[in-house]
Amino acid sequence: MDFSLSDKEQKLWERAKAFTLEHITPRAHELEKRDEFPKDVVQKAFETGLMNLHIPTEAGGPGLTLLDETFVSEATGYGCAGMATSIMCNNLAFAPLVIGATIEQLKTYVEPLVTGKEAKFGAFCLTERKAGSDAGAVATRAIRDGDEYVITGTKCFITNAPQASLYTVFASTQPELKTKGLSVFMVPKSKAVKIGLIEKKLGQKNSVQSEVTFEDARVPKDCLVGKEGDGFKIAMKTLDKTRAGIAAIATGLAQRCVDEAARFANIRHQFGKPVGQFQGISFMLADMGARTAAARQMTRYAAWMADRDMPNSKDSAFAKFFAADAAMQNALDCVQIMGGYGYINEYPAEKLMRDAKLLQIYEGTNQIQRLVSGNIILRESANIDTGFHVKYDGKDSPMF
């Protein structure tokens, strides 16, 4: 077992951290006041080679691993979770295409977006007002019409939708089949794609989410990814792979909380000594550090498993909910350690707290992650014999 990074991984990690310290951390508060997409920062990330990492080389991308993506997500999440979401959102938008599309489809629809001089964006379009965690309730329809599909419906909370050139749309081709009737399409930007309400959020203001409506949007039949009915399977595989990216952003934010709180605890004096020397504060810092370290290992392990095509639904769910909860608790503790300063918006703690909350909600709420992992644990337990047998319901059973 080797926890060290390869030279290539270490260089990527250092490059992402240097980018964050130069372009993200110093401007996060300033750009947040605009409540808009941080175009210039994202463009610099694109030019630095920190975007579209998972696109295969055959389609013009660098063909890096999911583990590589976690290094960039953690580094940028340290600076600003909102900017990290904006920078890394193509990982989610294009992941269903990398999973289910042919190389020919990727070369036609994705390669032009990742090989130009300007950053281009995709948008992952699954959530609707009445269909979030319940993908079977998706109301967006895709109807075959000759050599085309006609897509109609409205999605909400779609990250990067106003900036996107390509929309990865989950639509029902057979509504009566619920999840088994869900399909996924690549929908290029057109006049039939309308951007609706742009959400005003509590935190992560350096990313943009909006409604997007498809008004009889016609796409060629080769925009179907996989086969009709493959949508739910592709969505679940996508989330298994991308949850580690959200967990990495959360880990970066959690580490930032440790660093800001510890720095403050070293320079803030009360009763003649730094407040960090008081046991109550030092114990809080120790817990914050432990949560962050655990989140980092869980995140990288989930990504490592995905890179090897190992079943990782449980471990990616573990990583997502644990890291997001760690980020939220660390942010609360950071505010508490900084006292009144933690509640003032010219200091970083209050922004960290607002940004952390969304990590527990988007890309599958933490409750859904617990449901997913809990159900897997129950299934796995059917094949576990602890060696302790008792009579249960009249049968010999390895149960208490």
N, C-alpha and C positions, 0 to 999 in steps of 0.2 A: 504494500500500500504506500503510495507516494503522493504527498499533498503539495509538492512543489510544482511551480508552473514551468512549462517549457520556455525556451528563449523567445520563441514567437509569441506565446501567450503573455509573457512578462512585458514584452515591448508594446503589445496592444493595450495592456492594462495601464502602463505608464503613459502611453500616448493619450488614452482617454482621460486619465487623471489630469494631465497637463492641459488638455483642452478645456476641461471643466474649470480649472483654476484661472485660466486666462479669459474664457469667453462666457461662462455660465454664472459662477458664483458672484463675480463683481456686478453683474447686471440683472440678477434675478429680481430684486426688489423694484428696480427702476422699470423693467419691462412689465412686471405684474400690474403696475398702475394703469398700463394701457389696455389690459384685459384683451389681448389679441395674440394671434399667432406670431411667434418670434422668428420671422422669416430670415433675417440676416444671420442669426445664430445657427439656425438649422442649415442654412446654406454653407456656413463654415464647417459644420459637422460633416456635411456631404463631401466637401472638398478635402477634408482631413481623412476621409475613408472610414467614417464611423457609422455609416448608414448602409442598409440593404445587405448586411453581412451574410445572410443565409441564402441569398440568391446563388444558384449553382453557376460555375464558371461557363458552362455551355450556354447560359442565358445572359452572359455579360457581368455576372456578379463575382465576388471574391470567393464564394463557396466555403465560408468559414463555418464553424460549429456553433451549436447552441451554447456550449460552454463559453466560447469566445464572446457571444452576445451578452452573457451575464456580466463579463468584465466591463463592457461599455455601459450597460444599463446601470450597474452599481456606481460606476464613476460619475456618470451624468446625474443619476438620482441623488448623489451626495450634494451636487450643486443646486439642483432644482428638479423636483419630481415632475412638474408640469413640462419643463423643457425636455426632460428625459422622455416623457410620453410622446411629445411631438417628434423627437428625433427617432425614437425606436418604433413608432407606430406602424411603419411599413413592414416590420417583422410580423405583426399580426395580420395586416391587410393582405400580404402576399403569401403567408404561410399556407393557406388552403390551396393556393395555386401550385406551390412547390410540392405539396403532398399529392394533389390529385390531377394536375394538368400534365399534358405531354410537353416534352422539350420544344416541340414545334409551337405549341400554344404560348409557352413562356417566351420564346424568341419573338413571337408576333406581338404579344400584348404587354410583356413586362420588360424585356430587354431595352426598348426605347426609353423607358422611364428611369432606368438605372445607369445608363451609359452616357448621358448627355452632360453638358457643362453646368446645368442648373438642376437643383434637387426637384424631383417630381414625387408625387405622393399617391398612395392608394388608401382606400377606406374600407374597413371591415364592417359590413352591414348585415347584422343579425337582429339586434334588439329593436322591438317595437313597443308602442305604449302598452299593449296587452300581451306582449310576448318577450320576456327577458330570460329568466332562468328556464322557463317552459318553452323550449324551442318548437314543440309540437303545435303551439298556438299561433305560429307565424301566419299572418293574413296576406302578406305580399304574394301575388300570383304570377306564375310564368306559364304562358299558354303557347303551345307550338302552333305556328302559322307558316306552313310550307318550310322553307329553309331558314326561318327565323323563329325567335321566341319574342313574345310581347310581355314585358314585365310591368306590373302595376302594383303600387303600394307605397307606404311611408315607413321609414325607419327613424329611430330617434337615438340621441346620445352618441352620434357617430363621430368619432375622433378624426380630425383632419378632413372632414367631408367638404368644407368650403374650398380647400386647397387641392382636393384630389383630382387626378386625371383618370383614374380607374377605380371602379367600385366593385368589391367582391360581395355579391348580393346573394343572400339565402332566401329563396322563394319556393313556394309550394307548387309542384307540378301535379300533385294528386292530394288535395286537402283532406279527403276522407281517410287517408292513411296516416295522418298526423306526422310524426317524425319520419316515418318510412316514405312519406311523399315529399320530403324536403330535398331540394336540389340547390346547386350553387353555380353562379354565373359570373363571368367577367363582363362588367358593363362600362364601356368607355364613357367619358364625359360627353354630354350632348345637350341639346335644347330640351330634351325630354327628361333631363335630370335637374330637378329644382331644389335649391337649398332653402330650407325653411328657418324656423326659429333657431337662433344661436343662443345657447344656454349661458346664463350668468351664474357662476358657481361661487361657492364658499372659498374654495382653494384651487390649486393647480390652474391658476388663471393664465399661465403661459402655455396652455394647450387649449384647443378649441373643439367643442362638441356641438353638433347641430342636428336638426331634422334634415332628412333628404327624401324627396318624393320622386318616384319613378312614374311618369305619366305616359303610359303606353310606350315605354322605351323599347325600341326594337334592336335586337342584337342578332348577329349570325348564329347559326346552330353550333358553330365551333367555339362559341363563348361558353357553352356548357362544360363544366369541369367534371370529369369522370362521366358517370351515367346518371340518368334521372333516378332520383331516390338515394343518391350517394351523399346528399348534403349533410344529414345529421352525423353520419360516420366521419365525414371530413371535418366537420365542426369540432367533434369531440377529439379527434387526433390533433387538430390545430391547437386546441386549448391545452391538451396535455403537453405540447411542445412550448407554448408561449407563456404558460403560467410562471415558468422559471424567470422569464424576463421581468414580469411584474414583481416577483419576489426579489429580484436583484435591485430594482429601483427602490423597493421598500428597505432593503438592506443598506443601500447607500444613504437613504434618509435617516435610518436608525443610527448609522455610524456618525453622521453629521450631528445628530442630537448628543451623542456621547462626547464628541469633540468640543462642541459649543458649551455644554454643561461643565465639562472638566476644566476648560479654559477659564470660564467664569468663576468656578469654585477655587481656582488657584489665585485669582486676583481680587476677589471680593473678601474683605476682612470684616469680621465681627468678633467682639470679645477678645481682640488682640491677636487673632490668627486667621488664616484663610479658612473660609467655611468648609472647604473640602476636607479639612482635618477633623471635622466633627463626624462622629461615627454614623449619624443619621444620613448625612450627605454621601459619605464614602460608600455606604452599603447600597444606596440608590445607584451610584455610578457603577458599582460592581455588577448589579443586576442588569443595568443598561448594556454594559459591555458583554455580559454573558448572552443576553438575548440576541445581540447583534452577531456574535461569533456563531451561535447556533443557527441563526437564519442564513448566514453565509454558507455554512457547510451543507445545510439542507438544500439550499438553492443550487449550488454547484453539483451536488449529487444528483438531483432531479434532472439537470441538464445533461450531465454525464450519461445517465441512463438513456435519455432520449437520443443522444448521439449514437448510441449502440443499439437502437431499436429495441430496447428492453421495455417491457410494460412498466409505465411510470405514472399511471393515473393517480394512484394513491400518493406517491412521493411528491408529485408536482402539486397536488392539492395540499399536502402537508406544508410544503415550502411556501405556497402562496398565502395560506391563512396564518401560518406562524410568523412569517416575515412581516406581513401587513399588520398583524397585531403587535409585533415587536416595535414596528415603526410608530404606531399610534401611542403605545405605552411609553416609549422613549421620549416622544414629543411632549407628552403630558408631564413626564418627570423633568424634562429639560426646562419647561416653563416654570415648574414648581421650584427647581433649584435656583433659577434666575430671579424668582420672586417678581416684584413689580416690573423689573426690566424684561422679564419674559412675556409680559402682557402688552408691551409697547411695540408698535409696528416698525420702529426704526431698528429693532434688534431682530435676529433671525428666528427666535423660538416660536413666536406666534404664527409665522408663515409655515414653519415645519409642522406645527400642529394642524393647521388647516389643510395643508397638502396631504398629510398622512391619512386623514379620514377617508379620502377617496380610494386609497389603496385597499381598504377593507370592503369596497363596494364594487368597483369596476372589474371587468373580465372575470365575472363569477364572484358573487358575494362570499364572504368568509363562511357564512352559514351553508351555502351550497357546497363549498369545498369540504366542510366537515361532513355533510351528507354523502358526498362522493366517497371520501376516504373511509367513513364509517361503514358504508355498505360493502366496500371491498373487504374491510376487516371481517365483517360478518360472513362473507362468502368464504374467505380464507380459513376461518375458524372451523368450517365444516370438515376440513381435512387435517385438523390438528388434534393430536392425542397428547394431553399433558401428563398422562400416566396416572391420573387420579380418577378412578371409576366409582360411580354410585348408581343406584337404581333411580331412573328418572322416567316417570310415566310408565313404570312397569318394564322398562328396557334397560339393558346394561349400557350406560352412556358415560363418556368422559366429560361429565359436567358436574359442577357444584350443585 
